[in-house]
Amino acid sequence: MSENTSIDLPAGVTLEDRHGFPALVIELERTSAVIQLDGAHLTSWVPSTGEDLLWMSPTSEFGPGKAIRGGVPLVGPWFGPGRDLQAVPPHGWLRTHRWEVESVTPALADGTAQSADDAGEGQQPEAVDATLRLEGADPSGSGTSARLRVGVSPSALTIALTITAGDAPLELEAALHTYFAVGDAEKLSFEGFAGSTYLDSADGLTEKSQEGEPRIDGEVDRVYAVTGPIRVEDRELGRSIEIASEGSTKTVLWNPGAAKAGRLPDMPDEAFPEFVCVETAAAKDGFVALAPGEAHTISARYTLAQV
């Protein structure tokens, strides 16, 4: 499956190699982003504040069949080892296939669509909407397909992942496995988890109750029965991250801690304080049952505020 080089791209948007492989590169006056076509993997979003929202591992692999470490991996159509705990590869096959760019259209700074007349020929838009698709990659042969929409603006990032069942029913699990760049994960404050229950994947999927808001202290791998909104306050970087989700049934909070980070070959041992993953998800008992041909979308909108 190869990239589509025949579509019209707005000014400021190009298809070029990054890390040795094709990527959709968005470089506008007040915002930028990079989407690797392998996995439709967003590796960077820089809003008008000038600092990237996303963390990338400096030792990540790239290319077909490789799971990129950092950015926004697309998880699906199963989560982790799947509902039967035996599915391979972990987190499904969306992130290891090359996607095709379907369209890139101009938008206004608030994310609303912009007409061709308003955009002006040859002029950069304030924002863009990019759509990528993945078809013919389902290893089961049932024809499950996916489409990703990424809205890039100076003030917000919107990601919507739609998965469509093929000719067989699908118990869908999916997630936006977003790695946020932070000053120090162990000093973060969270809002939106208190009083909920969660499955503790670091403790054999034991169900537990969240008293107060969570902290990052050692390995944290939890599937929370919350759908947001979630707020991550990062006083080290002087910003808070607001996450508004739709179509999700769970929120995953993950940081490997020092011990597990040392066992991950594509992450430096000392890198765990540099990021936290807060994942918009439909997973575990929150799967979505799809009939043949039926589709479901999970989406997240990310905004930043100063603290």
N, C-alpha and C positions, 0 to 999 in steps of 0.2 A: 504494500500500500504506500503510495508516494504522495508527496505534498502537491497541492493544487497551485500551479503557478499561473493559471489563466484568469484568475479573478481580478477585478478592479480593486485596488487598495487606495484608501485616502492618503493625502499628503501626510508624511510623518510615520507611515506604516510600511514596513518592508518585510520580505521573506529573505532571510540570510542565515548563515551558519553561526551558531553559538555553541561553544564546547565541541566543535567539530561536527555538529549535526543541525538539521534545519530547524529554524525557529521563526515565529512571528514576532517581530520587534516593533514596539510602539514607542515612539519618541516624540511627544507633543510638547508644547511650550511649558505647561505646568504639571505634567505628569508623564510617567513612562512605565512600561511593562514589557516582560519577555515571556512568551509561551513556547516552550519546546514542543515540537510536533509529536515527538515520542512521548506518549502518555497524555497528550494535551496538557502538559505540565507547566503551570504558571510558576516561574522561578523568581520573579521580581515584580513588585508594584511600588513605585515611588510616587507618593502624592505630592501636593503642593508644598508640604512641609520640608521636602527634600531628603527625608530619611526612609529607607526601605522598610515596608511593613514585614517582609518575609525574611526568614533565615534560610541560608543554604549551607550545607556541609561542604567544606573546602576539599574533601576527599570523596565526594559523590562520584559515582559512575554515570555515564550518559550513553545514549544510543539505543537502538532497537533491542528489546528483551531485557533492558536494564531498568531497575526501579530507582529513580532519582531520589536522593535523600535531601529533604528540605522543600521549601516552596509549598505548593499545594498538590500533593499526590491525590489522584482520583481513585477511590476505593470502590470496588463493585465487580460483578454483581453479588459478591459475598464479602463479609467482613472478617478479617483474621483468618482462622481456619474454617469458616463457614458454620452453619447451624449444626452440622453433623460433626464438627471439629476435625474433619478429614480433607477439606477442600484444599487444593493446591493450584496455583501458587498462593501464598498468603495474600489476603486482601484483593484477590481476583485478578483479572487480566486486562482491565481497562488501562492500567498505568504502564503496561509493557508493550503496547502496540502503537504503531505510528498512525496518527489521526490526520484527517484532511481538513484544510481550511475551507469552509463553505462560504463565508461572507465576512466582510468587515465594513461596517457602516458608520458614518459620522453621527455624533450625538452632541448635545449641549452639555455644559459643565455639570448640570444637575442630573445627567444621565438620560434625559428624554431624547427621543429621536430628533435628528436634524435633517431637514430636507436638502436636496442637492442644491437648490437655489440659494438657501441660506448659507450653506457651507462655502460657496464660492469656488470656482475652478482653481485648482492648484494651491488653495489655502488650507492650512492645517485646521482641522476641527478642534474644538475644546476637549472633546472626549470621543471615544469610539466604543462600539459594540462588536465583539468578534464572536463568530459561531464556528465551531469545529464539529466534525462528525466522525464516527467510527462504525463501519459496517463490514460484514464479512469476516470478522475476527473471532466470533464465538467458537471456542474449541468444542463445545458440545454438539454443534451442528444444528441447533434449534433456531439460530438466527437472531439472537438477542443483539440489539444495537444501542448506540448511545450518542447523545448530542450534548455539547457543552457551549454555554453562552457566558462570555466574560465581558462585563461592563467596566471600562477603565475611564475614570474621571479624576480631576484634581482632588476631589474631596471624598470619594467613596469608591470601593471596589465591590462589584457584584458578581457572584459566580453561581450559575444554575446548571446542574447536571441532571439530564433527563435520560432515563433508561427505559427502553421499550422491549417488552418480552417478544420472543419469536413465536414459533408455532407450538410452543408448549407452555404450560403455566410456570410461573417463576416466583419463588419466595425471595423477594429482593432484599438484599442488604447493600447499603451504599454509604459513603462518607466523603466529606471534604476534609482531608487529613492535614489541615493548615498548620504550618510551622511559623509562629510569630517570633520575630527577632525581639529580644528583651535585654534589659541591662543586667539582671540577675534573677533567674527563675525562682530562687529561694526567697527573694524579697518581694515577690509579686503579691498583690491583693486581688481577690476575685469577688464578684457579686453575681448572684443568680443560682447558686448551688445549694445554699443553706436549706435544711429541712427536707431535702430530697433523699431518695434511696439510690444506691448504685451497685453495680457488679464490680467487684475488685478483681481484675484480671491478674494482678500481682499476688493474689491469694486464692487461686483456684476458682475464680468466678464466684466467690462468696458474696452474698447480698448483705449490704451494710447500710446504715443510716448516716447521713451527713449532718453532724452537729456544728453549727456555725459554718463559715466559709472554709474551703480547703486551703491548704498550704502545700507548696512543693518541698518535700523533705524526704530524700531518697527516691526510690522508684515509685512513680505514680502512674497507674494504668487503670482508669475507672470509666465505666459506661454508666453515665447518670441518666435517670429517668426525668430529664428536663429538656425543654426545647428552646429555652432562652426567654428574653434577651439575656446575654452574658456580657459582663464588663470585666476587663483585665486592666488593673491599675499598675502602671510601671513607673514608680517615682525615680528610679535610676535614670531612665531616658526622658522623664518629664512628660509622659503621655499616657493616655488610657485608650484601650481598644474596645470598641462597642461592636457586638456581634448580634445581628438580627437574622433569625433563621425562619425558613418556611419549608413545609413538606417533610420535616424531620420528626423523629420520635425519640431521639436520644441526643445527648451531648457527651463526647468523649474528652477526658482530660488526660494528657500523657506527657510525661517526661521520664527518661530512662534512669536518671540519677547516675552517680559516678560508677557504680559497680556494673550496671548493664551497659552503659556507654562504652566501657572498656571492652565489652564483648562484641560490639558492632563494628564490622570491618570498614564501613564507609562513613564513620564518624570519629573525629579525634577524641581521645579519652577525656580531655579536659573541656569539651565543648558543651556539655549538658546544661550549664547555667545560662547559655546564650539564647535559649529558645524555650518556648512552651507550645504544645499542640492543644488547641481547643477545636474539636471536630464536630461540625454539623453532621448528624448521622441518622440512619435508619438501620438498626442492628439488633442482634440477639432476639429477645421476645418482641422487639419493636420492628421486626421485618414487615415489608409491605407485600401482600399477596396480589400478584398480577395474573390476570387471565391472558391467554394468547393474544398478542397484538396490543395489549394495554400498556400504558406508559405511566411513569411516576417521576416527579421532579423534586429534588431537594436543592435548596438555594440558601445562600448566606450573603448578607450585605455587611461590609466592614467599613467602619469610620473611625477616625482618630480625633481625640481632644487633648488639649494640654492640661496637665495637672501640676 
